[in-house]
């Protein structure tokens, strides 16, 4: 059984509701612990839906203790942990795939790594076919919905 064939993945593929930022981070932290090395997460959702909160949980799961903030103005940030490097890209201000290419992110993707991309629809050809897509939304009662899908399935 691969790490991505387990009960947590099945639960997240079915979709879960989180009622606090801490609950969202806990789900992401648990996911981080079972992600294979060298993977890309495409984080989908409107502004304020919890994409950076999700990345904070990933960082915790990778043993990264530094503060995680949105790289909206710096475009990306690199966080080194004991188990892997987390590269956090906010593609909101990118106009196309060429601008992503100019960032030379490949230079920072030294195995084992995880690339978390906010606003992946801005750079679609940059998202690999085996990426895990994380779909986040806010429900009418202010709870948050979290669902993952794998593009290779």
N, C-alpha and C positions, 0 to 999 in steps of 0.2 A: 504494500500500500504506500503510495507516494504521500508526501506531507500535505499535498493539496487535495488528497482524498481522505478527509477526516470529518468528524462531526461539526467542528467549527466552520469549515468551509461550506458544508451543506447548510448550516444555519444561516450563514451570511449570504449564500446564494438565494435562499428563500426570502431573506430580508428580515431585519430586526428594527425595533423602535428603541431609541435611546431618549432618556428624559433629562439628561444633564450632560454638560461637557465632560465630566469625569467618567460617565458611563460610555460616552463615545471614545474617549481615550483608552479606556479599559478594553474595549473591543479591538481597537487598533493595536494595542500592546500585545494582546493575545494572538492576533494575526501575524504580527512581526515575528513572533517566536516560531512560527511554522513556515514562513516564506522561504522558498529556495533561494540560494545565493544568486546574485546577478539578475534581479527581476525589476520590472517596471510596473508601477501602479499609476493608472490614469484616474485622476480624481475629478469627477464631474459634479456640477451643482452650481447654483446661483451664488452670487455674492452673499457672504454671511452665513452660509449653510453649514460650515464646520470643517472645511477642507484643512485648514491649518491646525485646528484642534485634533483632527485625525492624524496629521503628521506628528504632532506632539506625542501622541500615543505610540506611533511607530518608533519614534526615537527612544521612548522609555523601554520598549520591547527589545531594542538593539543595545540597551545599556548606555545610551547617550544621556548625559546628565546636564549638558549645557542648555540654556534657554533657547527655545525654538520660536521664531517669529516668522511672519509671512515675508518672503523675499520679493514683494511686489516691486520695489524700486531697485533692488540690486539684481533682480531676475532670478538668481539662484544662490543657494547657500550649501555649504558642505559641512557635514557633521560626522566626525570620526568616533566610532564606538569600539568597544572591545571585540564585538562580533562581526561588525561590518560598517561600511561607510554609507551614510544616508545623504543623497544628493536631492535637494528640494528645489524644484523649478516652478516658478510662477510664470506661465506663458501668457498671461492676460495682456501684457503690453507688447507682445510680439505680433508682428503683422503676418508673418508667413514662416514656412519651414526654413528658408534660407537664413533668417535671423537666428533661429535656434541653432543651425549649423555653425554660425559664426561664433557662438558661445564656446565652442570646442569642449563640450561636456564630456566627450569620450575620454579626454585626458584625465578626468577625475573619476571615471568609472573603473577603478582598480578592484579586482575581485578580492573579497566578496562585497557587493554593493547592492543598494536598492535606490532606484530613481523614482521619486514621487513627483508627479507632474500635475500641477493645478492648471485648469483650463486647457486640457489636451486637445480639444477641438480646434484650437488656434494653430496647432502644428500636427495635423493628422498623420502625415507621412513619417513623422519622427517617432510615433508610437509603434513599438514592435508588435508583430502578430500575436505573440504569446503574453502580451500585457494583461494584467488583472485590472479590470475596470471597477472603480468604486463609485457608486451612484448615491449621492447624498441629497436629501431634500428636507424641507421644513413642513410639518403637517399643520393643519388648522389649529390644533391645540398647543402649538409651539414645540411639540416633541419633534425629534429628528428621525428620519428614515435612513437606513444604511443597508445597501444591497451591493453585492459584488457579482460580477460576471466575468468569465474568462473568454477572451475573443478567440481562443483556439479550440473552443468546444462547441 
